[in-house]
Amino acid sequence: MLGKSLNFIIFLRTKLGHVFITKIVSCADMTNFIPLSRTNFFQKTFIYAALCLFFGLMSCFNATAQAPPSSRTPATQELEQVLEFLAQSTGVSPSVDLLEYYRQNPIRLKIASVRDLQTIPGISLETAISIKRFLKKYPEANYTALQDSLRLSFAQAYLLKFCATLEISQNVLQSGLQSEVGEAVSGSPVPTRTITSSSSSSSSPSSSNLALWYRARTRFWATPQRGFTTDATPSQQFQGSPLELYQRLTVSLRVDSVGFFEANITAAKDAGELGATDFLSGYLRAEFGTPESNTSIVAGDYLLKSGLGTILWGMYANKKGADVISPATETAQNLIPYRSSTEQQFFRGAAVQQNMLVGEKLSARLMAWGSWQQRSARIDSMQNVATSLDFDGLFRTRSEISTRSTLPERIFGASAEVSSRLDAQTDAQSENYSHENWSRENWSLGASVFSLQYDKPITSRSVMVFPQQSGALATLFGTYSRENLVLMGEMARDGAGNAGGRVGAELRLKSWELAAAARAFPTDFRSPFGMNFGENPKPTNEAGLYLAAVWKEIPKLRVNAYLDVYTTFSSTATIPTQVRGVDMFTETTWDIAPNLQAVIRLRHETKTDQLTLGTGRSARRVVYGRGKTGFRLQGQWKANEVLRLQARFEGAFVNFEGYESAEVGALVFVGASWSPLEWFSLTGRMVAFRTDSFDSAVWQYETAVPGTLSNPPLYGQGLRAYLMLEVQPLPNITLYGRGSLTRRFDVSTLGSGATQINSNTDAQLVLQVDVRF
């Protein structure tokens, strides 16, 4: 049966792929139909954009006129805007999986702890405390009152509504929820989200809720990579099929006054890998207790977050971006089931988290875990050492396959955090509760330690690995808040005795939000499961000072800005001297009208870099300060309840301090999101770009099917387009299809090595189905 299914998929791939590439390439090559031989690139770009916008609007308005207005609001562009706010110009959003999980299992704001609220992306510690205080004072408040009183940004308000509910009942938002984001990278929520105390649910009869969710996705390339062709050398040949496959099955059971139970299994295969289950992951989870005292147990694969993240965090660090406040002061103490397929830096074993009250004024959160698994590494059998570890999770060629599961790893650890009662759930209906007695001063103090051991020494000096055979890592962290001020800090020690740490502060005023953070990690500091908020995502060889501000004095106008000054303590793997830099960013968002928004963004960074001038014996290397400036002007218009339009111009200018000619890059796009029916939506975009080289590339964040992210760097001269269709034929089934095409006019091939495409066109098709019961 499986063989027949695979044969059918391959047949569809061949037939649909041929039609797809033929049609979409002919659409991209409009120069055959328009006399543009005497016009320059940007004139062509303008005509392409105008034609696409004209025909798109005609189609949309015609269809809208034939169909009655829908109550459904198209959210694809809004969600894209929020995700880009969290990730700015990177291809990784650290919050994607968490958003999807919360969409189905919303946090209950009125009984959640501050730590729980902090897990919502974009919600900083001080913002979480302010939300708790507001809801204690005004328990009947709605989202609008909450947003207006705290002056939350569009992204913060959107994320609160997306991830949380003001209801306390267990059976909240269980019908008709439409997942819009995926499992790409981060984890899932903390225990107290799903457990109802007797005090909060006594008015409802005890009930149970069984849910099942299945997702299947396939991606294929209409233009094959070199590793699948006869042009590949023996070392480049991919051993498996070109299909990329993904499947996930999650079953959960919630029983009021008892607990929450969940089982998950994920199977994935990258293009070129051998089996449909080349990567296999899963877990069993149980959560039970009351909001004040509860236990969470995970057996299988999981992640851990502790303190400010220096030794324990998720797989990806928060990046500098439009969310200038919360990443700089983010703290956590969470056990997170692993639901991704990124195949790196997760734990495999068992872990337990216990939340409890310690007397009337204190709460505690304890974690203990053990992990044992086989890491992928290159082994020098002569010296019996591991020379490098693999983190990309790709096993396509014989060489990549030979590194798989070659290095046993064992980890045991514990973590504890004690905090004042503001960090614990309290019952707003308690007879002893009084808002006037609600503490304006709060604190937390915690520590984590774990031992890490491999069966062979690791000789690699990569910042991603632990360069020894065994050792213990430890950290001490704490927070203190009073009124609208939050202070925090963490000091950590790695396995070799190197010490490093971070401190941060956040202040909320009526018209301002301010944040400051400093970090310092010596050259040899190594933390394989830690993350750093800075220029380098790993906590090593860096010191820096980060300052950020948000101004919101004028209604409908919001200005975000940051300044980051940093230096390395010594040379790096690519620069033979200290690297120094200054990174500046500002973004202004103006809600011109209820249906019209404009965004202006400016970013400049000057950073130490290296160039090779000349060739052969006359070649010489010079160290200089490279400056890159980026500018963005964007507009979004909600034409009506079913149609949203978006347009953007983005430019980049790179200065090589006179050693080379300055470079310029530019991008322009128009896009639309159309949702005329409750069960149907269509999102598309046409992009034209031109840059002098990859140095002046412009990154473009795109709407993608749930579970995936798309943020390609566009460089050279060309066009890019994508179209995504979402259809819900039945209430429990949602189908997605996304086609994308990139065509460059300045080259004959794309990429290099085994992934090179022997064409100037890269066309891909993604199909996905979600089934929920």
N, C-alpha and C positions, 0 to 999 in steps of 0.2 A: 504493500500500500504506500509506504514511504517512497519507494523507488518510482512508482507511478506519479506521485505528487510532485516529486522533484523533476521528473521528465516534463510534466505539464508546465511547471514554473519556467523551466528552461525554454520550452516552446514559446510561451508567452513572452519571455524576455527577448527571444530572437525576433518575433514578429512585431511586438509593440516597440521594441528598441529601434527597429529599422524605420517604422513610421514616425516615431518620436523624433529621431535625429534628422530625418529628411524634412519634416515639416518645420521644426523649430530653427534649423539652420537656414532654410530658405527665408524664414521670417527675419532672421538677423541680417541676412545679406540684402538689405533693401537697396543697396547701391546699384543693383541690376535693374531696378525699376525707376529710380529717380536720377535725373541728370545732375550728379553732384561732383563730377570729375574736376571742376574748377573751384570747388569750395574747400575750405580747410576743415580740420577735424571738428572743431567746436561748432562750426556752422552745420556740419552734418549732425552733430550731437543734438543741436537745438531742433532740427527738423525731425530727427528720430523721436525725441521726447514729445514734440508737439503732435506728431501723428499718433503716437501711442495714447497720449492723453485724450486726443479728439475722438478716436475710435472707441476707446474705453468708456468715455463719458456717454457717447451716443448709445452704446450697448447697454450701459447701466441705467440711463434714464428711460430708455425704451422699455426695458424689462421692469423697471420700477413702476412705470405708468400702467403696465398690464397686471401687476400684482398688488394686492392691498398692502398697506404698511404693516410691518411685523413688529411685535412687541419685543423681539430680540434685538439687543444692541450689539453690533459687531465689535468684538473685543480684541481681535488679533493685533491691530496696530497699537492699541492701548497696552496690551501685554508686552509687545515688542519694545515699546517705549520704556516700560518699567524694567524689563530685563536689561536693556542697554543702560539705564540709569544705574543698575547694580554692577554692571560689568564694564561699562564704557567701551574700550576698544580691544577687549580681549575675546578670544573664542571660547572662554570658559566662564560660565556664571556659577558661582558657588552655591546657588540657591534653587536651582531648577527642580530637582527631585523633591526638595522640601515643600516647594509651592504646590506641586501636584498632590503630595500626600495630604497637606492641609486642606486642599480643595475638597477632598473626600472626608477628612476627619478634622473639622475645624476646631481651633482652640476656643474655649469658652472664656471670653475675656473677664467675666465677672468673678470667676473662681480660679483663674490661672495665676500662677506666681509671676514675679518679675522675671525670673530666669526663663519661664515659658515664653513670655512675651518677647524676650530678647532673641528667641530663635526665629522670629519673623524677620525676614530680610528687610533691611532699611530701618529697623527699630533699634535705636541705641539704648544703652542702659538708662540714661536720664529720661529719654522719651518713654521707656517702659514704666519707670517709676511715676512719671507724670500721668500716664494713662491710668495706672492703678489708683492714684490719689483722686483723679477726676471721677472715676466710676464709683469710688467709695462715697464721694460727696454727692454725686448725682446718679444714683443707681438706675434711674429710668431714662437716662440720656440715650439718644440715638447716635448713629455714625456722624451725621451732619453736625450735631452739637459738639461731638468729640473733635472733629476735624477743625471746626471754627475756633473752639476754645484754645486748642493747643497749636493752632496754625500749622497743621501738618501739610506737607507737600502733597502734590497729586499722587506721586508714587507711594508715599507712606499711607495715604488714605486708601488707595487702590489695594495695596497689600493687606491692610487690616481687613477690608471687606472680603478679599479673596481668601484669606487664611483663617479668619476668626468669625465668631458669632457672638452676639450679645445675649442669646438665649442660654439657659442652663440645662434645658432638657437634653437627654441623651440622644434622642432621635432627631437630630437637627440636620437639615440640608441633606437628607439621605436620598431624596428623589430628584431626578432630573439634573444632577450635577454633571457638568461637562468639563472634563479635564482639558487643560489648555497647555500644560507644560509637562516635562518629562523627567526621566530618571538619570539624566546625564551625569550628575556629579555628587550631590550631597545626600544627606540622610533623611531621617524622619523624626517625628516629634518626641517629646519627653512624656513620661507616663501619665502625668496628672491631667493631660488633655482629655483622655478617654474614660476617666473613672468618675462616676457620679456618687457623691456622698449622700447619705440618707437624708441629711438636712436639706439638700438641694433638690431631691427628687421624691420626697415623701408624698407629694401631691399626685404623682404618676404611678400607675401600676407597674410592677416589675415586668420587663420585657427583654427579649433577645433580638439580635439583629445579625443575620448571617449574610455575608457578602462575598462575591467572587468576581475577580477581575482578571481578564486574560488579554494580553497584548501580543501581536505578531507584526513584525516589520521586515521588509526586504528592500534592499537598495541595489541597483545595478547601473553600470556605466555603459552608455551606448558607444562610447569611444574607449576601447580597452587599453589598459596600462601595459607597459612593455613586458612586465613579468608574466603576462598571460600569452605572449606571442612568441613566435619562433625567433625573433630578433634578440631575445634575452640570452645572456651568457648563462652557463650552468649555475653560477652563483646567484644569478638574478631570478631564476625561474621560480614562480610560485607553484606550490605543490597542490593547492586546492582549487576550487571553482571560483569564478569571479563574483558570485553572489555574496552579498553581505546580509546575514540573517540575524534576527533578534526575536526572542520569545520570553514572556514573563507571565507567571501565574501566581496570583495572590489570593489567599482565602483567609477571611477574618470572621471572628465571632465575638460580638459584644453582648454581654449579659448584664443588665442593670444590677447594681449592688453586688456584683461578683467580680467582673473584670473584663479585660480585653485580650483576645488570643488571635495570633496571626501566624500564617505559614507562607513563605515566599520561595519561589525557585526561578532563577534567571539563567537562560542559555543564550549564548551569542557566538557568532562566527564573523570574523572580518573577511573581507575579500581576499582570496588567496590562501586562506586557512583550510585545513582538511575536512573536519567534520562539522555538522550542524550544531554540535555542543562543544566546540573547541574550548569555550570558556563556560564553566558551570558554577553557579553560586546559589546559595540559599540560606535561610535561617528559620528558626522557630522562636516566637516571642510570646511572652505572657506578662500581663500587667494587672495587678490587683491591689486592693486596699481602698483607702479613702483619700480625698485631696490632701489631707494633712499628713497622712502616713501611708505610703504605698511602695510597692516593689515592682521592678521591671527586670525581667530575665531574658537574655538572648543567647541562643545556642546556634552557632553557625558563623556567618560573616557579619562584621559590625565595624563601626568607627567610634572614636572617642574624641570628645572635646573637653579641654580642661584649662582653666585660667585664661590667659591672654593668648594661648596657642603656641607658646615657645617650644614645648616638647610634645604636646598632643593637640591635634586639630584635625579637620577634615582633609580631603586630598588636595584641595586647592585653597590658596590664600585669597583673601579679599584684596582687590586691586584699587589703586588710586583712580578715582573717577568722579562722576557727577554726584554720587552719594558721598559727600565730603566729610560727614560727621561719624556715622555709625561704624564704618570699618576701622577707624583709628582708635575707637574705644570699645571694641567688641570683646566681651568675655562670655564664658560658657562653662557648664559643668554637666555634660550630657553623654548618655549612651545612645548611639544611633544605629539602628539596623542598616546593613549595607544592601542597597537595592540597585546598584549600578552595574555597568559592564566595562568600566574603565580599566579593570585588571591591575590595579596598583595600590600599594600602601594601605590596604585594609587589613583588619585582623580576622583570624579564623580560629574559633574555639568557643569559649563561653564567657559571659560577663553578666554582672548583676549590679543594679543600681537601687539604692534604698533612700527614700525621702522620709524624714521624720521630724517631729517637733521635740525640742529639748527644753522642757519647762514651758513657761508662758511667753517668754520673750525671744527664744532662739529656735531656729530650725537647722537641720543638717541634711546634707546630700552626700552619700557615700557610694563609691564604685570600687569593684574588684574585678579583675579579668585575667584570663590566661589565653594565650594564642600559640598555636603550633601549626606550621605549614611549610611548604617547599617554595622558596623563592627561585626565580629564574636568574641565572648568573653564568658568566663565562669562567670556567675552571681551568687553572694551570695545573695539570695532573703531575707534572714533574716537581713542582714546588708545593703542591697540595694547598693552593690558595685560590681565592676567588678574585679575579682581576677587575671585574665590573659586575654590576647588577642591571637587569633589564627592567625598564619601567613603562615601555610603550605597549606591552601586551600583544605584540604582533608576532605570530609564528607562521610565516608563509614560506620562507626559503629553508633549505636544509640547514644553513648556518643558524638561523633564528630558532629552528626547532631543536637544535642540539643544546641550546642554553636552557631549555624548559625544565623547571622543577629540579634543579641540581643542587640547591643550597638549603638545607633544613634550618629553620628559624624557630626559636622558642622565646616567648615573652610572658612575664608575670608581673602584675602591677596592682596598685591600689591608689585611690584618690579620695580626699575628704574635703568638704567645705562646710563651714559653720557660718550662719548669717543671722542678723536680727530679723524680727518677725515680718518686716515688709517683704522679705524674700520668701515668705511662706504664704500659702493660701489661708485666708481667714474668712469666716462666715459673716457676710454683711448683715445677716438677720440675727446675729447673736445678741442676747440681752445686754451683754457687757460692752458691745461695740459702740463707739462714739467717734465721729469724724474728728472732733476737737482733740481727742486723745491719740489720733493716728500720728505716729512718730514722724517728725520731719528730719530725723537724723538716723542713718542706717549704715550698716557696715557688713562686710563678709571677709572671711579669711580661710584660705585653703592651701592644700599641698598635694602633690602627686609624685609618685616614684614608680619606676618599673625597671626590671632587669631585662637585658636583651642579649641573646647568645646565638651564635652560629656554629656549625660544626667545623668551619674552616676560617682562618683569618681573611679579611677583605683588605686588599692593598690599594684599591682605587681611592683617589683623592677627590672624587666628585662630591659636590655639596649635597647630593641626594642620598648618600650612603653613610653607614656607620663604619669608619675605616679601622676596625679591629675585630677581634673574635667575640669578645664579651665585654659587658660593662653595665653600669646603672646610671640612669638619667633621673634627675629630680628637679622639682620646681616648687616655689613658694609664691603665692599670689594673694591679692586682697583688693577690696574696693571700699570706699567711704563716700557717703553722700550726705549732704546737708542742704536743705531747701532746694535750690536749683543747680547745685554744684556737685559734680561727681569726680572723685580722684581714684586712680587705680594704678597698680604696678605689679610686676612679676620679675623674679630673679630665678634663673635656671642654671643648672650644672649639667654638662654632658658627660658621656662615659669616660672621657679622658681627663676630667677635672677642669675643663674650661668653663668659665662663668660668663653669662650674658643676660640681658634683660630688657624690659620695656617699661615705660611709665606713660600715663595718659591722664587727661582731664577734659571735662565737658561742662559747659555752662549754658543754661537756657535762660534767656531774657525775653521780654515782651516782643521785641522786634529783631532779636539776634539769637543765633545759636553759634557757639564757639567751641572749638576743640583744639587740643594740642597733644602731641605724642612724640616721644623720643625713644630711640632704640640704639643699642650698642651690643654688637656680637663680635668677638675677636675672630681673627683669620681662621683659626683651626676649630672653631665651634662647629659641631656637627649634631644635627637633630633630625633623624630620618623621618619622623612622624610629626615634626613641628612645622609651623608656618610663620612668616614674618610679614607684617604690613610695612612695605617699603619698596625700594627699587628692586631688591632681590627677594623673591618669594620665599627663599630659605633663610633661616636665621644664621647667617655666617658672614664674616668679613665686611661688616657695614656698621656705620654710625650715622644717625640722621635726626633731624628735627622737622616735624610736620606741624603746620598751623593751618586751621581751616575756619571758615566763617560762612554763615547763611544769613542774609538780610531779607527781611519780610515785612518791612514797615508799610509799604504800599500794597493795598489789596490787589490780588491778581498778578502781582509782580514779585518774582523771587530770584535772588542772585546767590549763587553758590561759588565759592572760591577756595583755593588752597595754595600753599607754598610749601615745597619740600626741598630741604637742603641736605645733601648727604655726601659721604666720602667712604671709601674703603680703607681699611687699615694697611693693606699691602696690595701688591699686584694681583691680577686675576688670571684666569686661564687664557684669556684672549688679549689682555692689555698688560704690557710689561711694567706698569707703574701704578700708583694709586689712581683710582677713578673718582673724580669729583663731579658733582652735578647740581643743578638748580632746576626744579620742575615747578612751573606755575600754570594754574588752570582757573578759568572763570566761565560760568554759564549763566545766562539770564533767560528765564522763562516768563513769558508774558501771555496771560489769558486775555486776549484782546476782546473777545466776546465769548458767550457760553459755548459756541460751536467753532471757535477759531483760536488757535494757539501758535505763537512764534517762539523759536528758540535760537539764541545766538551763543556760540561756544568759541572760546579762544584758549589754546594751550601752547606753551612754549617750554622747551627743555634744552638746556645746554649741558653736554656731558663729555667727559674724556673719551676719546676714541683713537683708533690707529688706522693708518693708511699705508699701503705699499705703492711707492712711486717708481716708475721705470720697470724694466724687465731684465732678466738675465743677470750678468755680473754688475750691472749698473743699478740694480734694484735697491731701494733703501726704504726703511720704515720710518714713519714720522708719527709722533703722538700729538694730537691737537684737540681742540674743543669743538665738537660738532653740535650745531644748533638746528633744531627742528621746530617749526611753527605750524600749527594746524588751526584752521578756521572753519566754522560750520554755521550755515544759515538754513533754518528749517522751518517749514510751515505745515500745520495740520488743520484740516477743515472737515467738520462734520456736516456734510451737505444735508442729510436728513437722517431718519432713524435707521436706514439700511445701508447708507453709503458714506464712507470716510475716504478722504483724499490726503495725500502726503507728498511733499516735494522737498528736495534738499540740494544745496550746493555745498561742497566741502573741498577745501584746498589744503595743500601742504607745501612748505618751502623749507629746503634743507641747505644749510650753509656749512661748507667744509673749511672755513677759516682761510680761504684763499689758496689752499693746496689743490683743489679741484674746482671746476665750475659749479656754481650753485644749481640745485635741481628744484623742479617744480612739479607738483602733481595736482590733479583736479578730478572731481567726480560730480556728476549731476544725475538725479533720478526723479522719477514720478512713480507713484504707486497708489493703489486703491484697495479698499476692503469693502466688499459688497455682500450683504446678507439679506436677501429679499424674503426668505422664508425661515421658519423656526428650525428647519432641518437642513438648511443649505447655506453655505458661505463660500466666497471666492476671494482670494487675496493674491495680488500680483504686483510686480515691479519691473520697470525697465531702467537700466543703468548704463551710462556712458562714462568712460574713464580714460584718462591719459596721464601718465607719469613718466619721468625721465628714466627711472630705474626702480628697483625694489626699495632703495633707501627712501624714496618719496612716495611709497605705496600709501593708499588710503584704505582703511579697514571699514567694512560695511556689515553691520549687524542686520540679520534678516529673520523674518518669520519662518519658522520651521515646524515640521510635524511634532507633536508632543513626544518628548523623549530625546530630541536631538537639538543641537545648536548649530547655527550656520553663521560664520563671521569671516568670510574670505578676505585676504588682502588683495586688493586690486591694483595692478601695476602694469606698465607697458601701455599699449593703446588698444582699446577694444570695447566690447559691449557685454553686459551681463543681464540676464532676465530670469525671473522665476514666476511660477504660477502654482498656488496651492488651493486645492479643493477639499472641502469638508462636507460630508454628507452623513445624515443620521436617518437611515431608512426605518429603523425601529428605535424605540426609546432606550434600549439597552445596547445598541450597536452603533458605533461611529466609524466611518471609513474616511481615510485621508489619502490624498495623492499629491505629490509635489514634484514638479519637473523644473530643472534649472539648467541654464546653459551659459557658459562663458566662452566668448570668442575673441581672440586677440589678432589684430591685423599686422603686428610688427614682427611676428615669429611664425615659424612653420611647425614647431613642436612645443609642447608644454611640459614643464618639469624636467627631471633628470633621473638617471639611474633606473631602477626597476619600476618606479612609478611613472616614468615618462610616458606621455601620450603622443603618438606619432601623428599628430594633427594639431591645428591651431584652435580646435574646438573641444571643450569638455562639456559633455551632456550627461546628466544623471536623472534618474527617476527613483522616487521613494514611494512605496505603498505601505499602508499601515491599517490595521483594524484593531479597535478596542471593543471588548465585550464585557459588560458588567451586569451582574445580577445581585 
